[in-house]
Amino acid sequence: MNQLFVHRGGELLTKDQLDLIPVPKTTDSYIPVPHYQLSDRLITISTDILRDYVMVGENYAVARQGNQMFAVLKFQKEESDIGLSIAFRNSYDRSMSLGLAIGATVFVCDNLAIQGDIVVMRKHTKNVWNELEDLTITTLYKSEKQFQQIVADAELLKRQNLPDDEAFMFMGCFLDMAS
């Protein structure tokens, strides 16, 4: 399950609406990463690396008058039931580092939480764009290998036959055996 959870005053937007949010000025210690450009760059890098995948979903949200942005991109192979997703977050108000989470299951929330199989963070300092690109490429290659193992494990589990009562026990649901 890939989630973009908005509950603390956040607002769902389209990618194009991200481009309408004013970007703060650069300072000696802070280099802003425009929300729209970050999204666009991550989509470009992802589609270049994940050539066997198709982007099947993208969701964006902002909080604090657009000063914080949260997003999830979902990619899928035709023959697979499981998708590979990228969650990311960014801020203009210095409230959080730029974060990137990649995996079969990702989670990002307007309470600043971000989770995935691999999570990396990057402060908005000098060379943020160059380092972000390198970090994204490295993380995508690393995550794709982990993702292939998750898909293989899922296929193995699909072939396992369990009686309903055993399956429910594995899920933590206990049936009343007396009925």
C-alpha positions in Angstrom: 0.0 0.0 0.0 1.4 3.4 -1.0 0.1 6.3 0.9 0.2 10.0 0.8 -1.6 10.8 4.0 -2.9 14.4 4.4 -4.6 15.1 7.7 -3.0 18.2 9.4 -4.3 20.9 7.2 -2.7 19.7 4.0 -4.2 20.1 0.6 -4.1 17.8 -2.4 -2.8 19.4 -5.6 -1.8 18.5 -9.2 1.8 18.6 -10.3 1.1 21.8 -12.3 -0.3 23.6 -9.3 3.1 23.0 -7.5 4.6 25.4 -10.1 2.4 28.2 -8.9 3.8 28.2 -5.4 6.4 31.0 -4.9 9.9 29.8 -4.3 11.9 31.5 -1.5 15.2 33.3 -2.2 18.5 31.5 -1.9 20.7 32.4 1.1 24.3 31.5 2.0 23.1 28.5 3.9 19.9 27.5 2.1 19.3 26.5 -1.5 15.5 26.1 -2.2 14.5 23.2 -4.3 11.3 24.1 -6.2 8.6 21.6 -5.6 7.6 21.4 -9.3 11.2 21.0 -10.5 11.9 18.3 -7.9 8.8 16.4 -9.0 9.7 16.8 -12.7 13.4 15.8 -12.1 12.4 12.7 -10.1 9.9 11.6 -12.8 12.6 12.0 -15.5 15.3 10.1 -13.6 12.8 7.4 -12.6 11.5 6.8 -16.1 15.0 6.8 -17.5 16.2 4.1 -15.0 13.0 2.1 -14.6 12.6 1.4 -18.3 10.6 -1.8 -17.8 8.1 0.1 -15.7 5.2 2.5 -16.5 4.3 5.4 -14.2 0.7 4.5 -13.1 0.1 7.2 -10.5 1.2 10.4 -9.0 -0.2 12.3 -6.0 0.9 15.6 -4.5 0.0 17.6 -1.4 1.2 20.7 0.3 0.9 22.1 3.8 1.7 25.3 5.5 0.6 27.5 2.6 2.7 25.5 0.2 5.9 25.7 2.2 5.9 21.9 2.7 5.3 19.4 -0.2 4.6 15.6 0.0 4.3 13.3 -3.0 4.1 9.7 -4.2 5.0 8.3 -7.7 3.9 4.8 -8.5 5.5 2.6 -11.2 4.5 -0.8 -12.3 5.6 -3.6 -14.7 2.8 -5.1 -16.8 3.3 -8.6 -15.5 3.6 -7.7 -11.8 0.9 -7.2 -9.2 3.3 -5.2 -7.1 4.4 -1.7 -7.9 7.6 0.2 -7.1 6.9 3.6 -5.6 8.8 6.7 -4.7 7.7 9.0 -1.9 9.3 12.3 -1.4 9.0 15.5 0.6 10.4 19.0 0.4 10.1 22.3 2.2 10.6 26.0 1.6 10.4 26.9 5.3 13.4 24.8 6.4 11.2 22.6 8.6 12.6 19.4 7.1 15.3 18.0 4.9 14.4 16.9 1.4 13.5 13.2 1.8 13.2 10.3 -0.6 11.7 6.9 0.1 11.6 4.1 -2.4 10.1 0.6 -2.2 7.2 -1.7 -2.8 5.4 0.1 0.0 6.0 3.8 0.8 4.4 6.3 3.1 4.6 10.0 3.4 2.5 12.3 5.6 2.0 15.9 6.2 3.2 15.3 9.8 6.7 15.0 8.3 6.9 11.2 8.4 8.4 9.3 5.4 9.0 5.6 5.1 10.0 3.0 2.5 12.4 0.2 1.9 15.2 2.7 1.4 15.0 6.3 2.8 17.5 9.0 2.2 17.6 12.7 3.2 19.4 15.7 1.9 19.7 19.2 3.4 19.0 22.2 1.2 22.7 23.3 1.1 25.2 24.0 -1.7 25.2 21.4 -4.5 21.8 20.1 -3.4 20.8 19.5 -7.0 23.9 17.6 -8.1 23.9 15.5 -4.9 20.2 14.9 -5.2 20.5 13.5 -8.7 23.3 11.2 -7.7 21.5 10.1 -4.6 18.3 9.4 -6.6 20.1 7.4 -9.2 22.0 5.3 -6.7 18.9 4.8 -4.5 16.8 3.7 -7.5 19.3 1.1 -8.7 19.7 -0.2 -5.1 15.9 -0.3 -4.6 15.2 -2.1 -7.9 17.4 -5.0 -6.7 15.5 -5.2 -3.4 12.2 -4.8 -5.2 13.0 -7.8 -7.5 13.6 -9.9 -4.3 10.2 -8.7 -2.9 8.4 -9.7 -6.2 10.2 -13.1 -6.2 9.2 -13.7 -2.5 5.6 -12.6 -3.3 5.4 -15.1 -6.2 6.7 -17.9 -3.9 4.1 -17.1 -1.3 1.3 -17.1 -3.9 2.1 -20.7 -4.6 1.7 -21.7 -1.0 -1.6 -23.4 -0.2 -2.8 -22.9 3.4 -6.1 -23.9 4.9 -8.1 -20.7 5.8 -7.6 -21.2 9.6 -3.8 -21.3 9.2 -3.9 -18.3 6.8 -6.0 -16.3 9.3 -3.6 -17.3 12.1 -0.6 -16.0 10.1 -2.5 -12.7 9.7 -3.2 -12.5 13.4 -6.9 -13.2 13.1 -8.0 -16.0 15.3 -11.2 -17.7 14.5 -13.5 -19.1 17.2 -12.7 -22.8 16.6 -15.9 -23.8 18.6 -18.2 -22.4 16.0 
